[in-house]
């Protein structure tokens, strides 16, 4: 079992930047994959970016070139640097993790990101 806790959401103007962070409750081993999904009102949850323990990254086309996912300074933490934010980036952002391939997914409680004037 592992708990994921997000921080860093908030309100930002279009073109602005925000940094989200997620920390896992366990650091006795390296989590296989961590990342971020988001869900806007009335829409399905969608992938934003993921990062494996082997440093392989995946990004949604809509955020490529604007968002950067990276491991945090502490073990089993992951950050999402979001730049050039657009109103369509408004959503609840969820931290995601999987301890090993083909195992259960873990989710954080979500943090709201609102991009608006």
C-alpha positions in Angstrom: 0.0 0.0 0.0 1.1 3.5 -0.6 -0.5 7.0 -0.3 0.1 9.8 -2.7 -0.2 13.4 -1.7 -0.3 16.3 -4.1 0.5 19.9 -3.6 0.9 23.1 -5.6 -2.4 23.6 -7.4 -4.2 27.0 -7.6 -5.4 29.8 -9.8 -3.1 31.2 -12.5 -3.6 33.5 -15.4 -3.3 32.3 -19.0 0.4 32.1 -20.0 1.4 31.6 -16.4 3.2 28.8 -14.7 2.5 26.4 -11.8 4.5 23.5 -10.3 2.7 20.5 -8.9 4.4 18.1 -6.5 3.5 14.6 -5.4 5.1 12.5 -2.6 4.5 8.9 -1.9 4.3 7.6 1.6 6.9 4.8 1.1 10.5 5.2 0.2 11.8 1.8 1.0 12.0 1.0 -2.7 11.7 2.9 -6.0 8.2 3.1 -7.4 8.1 1.8 -11.0 6.1 4.6 -12.5 4.7 7.9 -11.2 2.9 10.6 -13.0 -0.1 12.9 -13.5 -3.6 12.6 -14.9 -6.2 15.3 -15.0 -10.0 15.5 -15.2 -11.9 18.5 -16.3 -15.6 18.9 -15.6 -17.8 16.7 -17.8 -14.7 14.9 -19.2 -12.9 11.7 -18.6 -9.7 11.5 -16.7 -6.8 11.8 -19.1 -3.0 11.2 -19.1 -0.9 14.3 -18.7 2.6 12.8 -18.1 4.4 9.8 -16.6 7.9 9.0 -15.6 9.3 5.6 -14.9 12.1 4.6 -12.5 14.2 4.2 -15.6 13.6 7.9 -16.4 11.4 7.2 -19.4 8.8 9.9 -20.0 5.4 10.0 -21.7 3.4 13.2 -22.4 0.0 14.0 -23.7 0.2 15.7 -27.1 -1.7 18.7 -25.6 1.0 19.4 -23.1 4.2 18.6 -25.0 6.6 21.5 -25.0 4.8 23.2 -22.1 4.9 20.7 -19.2 7.9 18.9 -17.8 7.7 15.9 -15.5 10.7 15.1 -13.2 11.7 13.2 -10.1 11.8 15.4 -7.0 14.7 15.6 -4.7 13.3 13.0 -2.3 12.8 9.4 -3.3 9.4 8.6 -4.7 8.4 12.2 -5.4 7.5 13.6 -8.7 7.0 17.2 -9.9 5.1 18.6 -12.8 6.3 22.0 -14.1 3.5 23.6 -16.1 4.2 26.6 -18.3 2.3 28.6 -20.9 -0.9 27.5 -19.2 -4.1 27.7 -21.1 -7.7 27.8 -19.9 -8.2 24.3 -21.3 -5.6 23.1 -18.8 -8.1 23.8 -16.0 -8.8 20.5 -14.3 -8.3 18.5 -11.1 -4.8 17.0 -11.4 -4.2 13.6 -9.9 -1.0 12.0 -8.9 -0.7 8.5 -10.1 1.6 5.6 -9.2 2.2 2.0 -9.8 4.6 0.0 -7.6 5.6 -2.5 -10.3 4.5 -3.5 -13.8 1.1 -5.2 -13.9 0.2 -4.2 -10.4 -2.5 -2.0 -9.0 -2.7 1.8 -9.6 -2.6 4.3 -6.8 -4.1 7.8 -6.9 -3.8 10.9 -4.9 -6.7 13.0 -3.7 -6.3 15.5 -6.5 -5.4 19.2 -6.6 -7.4 21.9 -8.5 -5.6 23.9 -11.2 -7.6 26.8 -12.6 -6.3 28.9 -15.5 -8.4 32.1 -15.8 -8.2 35.8 -16.0 
